[in-house]
C-alpha cells in the first residue's frame, strides 16, 4: 500500500469519539440547520451517520458502544449495518452480544442480519 505524500490524506489522530457521538443523535431538522451551506449536507443525514459509524469503528473507542447500540434499530439499513460493523470493530461484551441477538431476531434486511451474525460469530 502506497502512502500519499499529501498531508490532507494522512490519518488524523485529533478526532475523539466524544466529538463524533452527538452527530449520531441529530434529526433531519438539526442536520439541515447544523450543516446549512456545508458540503456535508450532500451526504444527507443517513450518509453522515454511516460515516460517523465507520470513524467510531476505526477509533475502537468503547465510549461509543451505547450510541452504536441505539443505531441497531435505525430506520436506515445503511446506518444499521455500519453501526453493527463498528460494534464488531470495537469488540462486544456479553451485554452487547445479548442486545445484538435480540436485534437479529427482528432484523428483516439480509445484509444487516449477515453482519450481525458475523459480529456475533467473531465474538464467541
N, C-alpha and C positions, 0 to 999 in steps of 0.2 A: 504494500500500500504506500503510495506516494503522499508525502505531507506537503500541503500547499505552503508556498512562501508568503502568501498574502496573510497578514496578521488578522484580517477580518474573518478568516476561516478557521483560525486556531481555536481550540477548546478554551472556553472561559470557565473559570472557577469562582467567579464572583456572584453566581446565582445561588440562591438559597431556597430550599423548599418552602420556607415560611413566606417568601415573597410571591411564590407562584400559587400557593394554596387558595388565596382569595379569588383568583381568576376562575376557579372551578365552581364557585357558587354564584357567578353572575347570571342574571336572567337576560332575556333579549334586550329589554329597555336599558338596563345598566350597561350592557355590552355596547349598544349603539352610542350611548352618552359618553362612555369612557374612551371609546376609540373613534369618535367622530373626527372626520378629516385625517384619519390614520390609515396607512396601507394594511394594517392588521384587520381592519373591517372587512377586507376582501375574503379573509379565511372563514368568515361567519363565526358564530359562537361555537358551533359544532367543531370546526377546524381548530379554533383556539383551544378548546378543551382537550381535543385529541393531542395537540402539540404539547400542552402542559402535562398530560399523562406521560407522554414519551420522555419529556425532560425529567419528570419526577422519577420515572423508572430508571433512567440513566444516573440520576443522583443517588439512588438507593438509600434515600433518607426515610427512616421508619416513621418520622413525624407526618408523612403523607398518607399513611395507611388508612386512617379513618375517612379522610376525604375521598380517597380512591374507592374504598368500600361503598361509599354513598353513591358513586357513579355506576356501580354494577347494575343498578336498576334504571339508569338514564334512558330516556326515550330513544336516543340515537344508538343504533348498534355500533356505529363507528366509535363513539365515546366509550361504550361498554367494553368493547374488545380491547381498546387501548388501556383502559383502567385495569382490566384483568391482567394484561401483559405487564403493566407496571408493577402490579402486586407481585407477580411472579419474579420480576427482576429484584425487587426489594427482599423478597422471601416471606413466606407466610407462616404464621404460628397456628396453633390448634383452633383458636377462636376465629381467625380469618378463614381457615380451612372449612369450619362449620358453616360460616356465612356463605362461602362460595358453593358448598354442596347444596345449601338451601336455594341459592340463586339458580344453580344449574337445573334444579327440578322445574323451575318455571320459565327457563330461557327458551325462546322459540327460534332464535336465529342460529342456524347450524354452525356458522363460523365462530360466533361468540361461545357457543356450547363447547366446541372443539378446543378453543383457547382455555376455557375454564378447566376442561378435562386435562389438558396438557399441564397447566399450572398445578393442579391437584396431584397428578401423577409424579411430577418432578419433586413435589414436597414430601412424598411418602417414603 
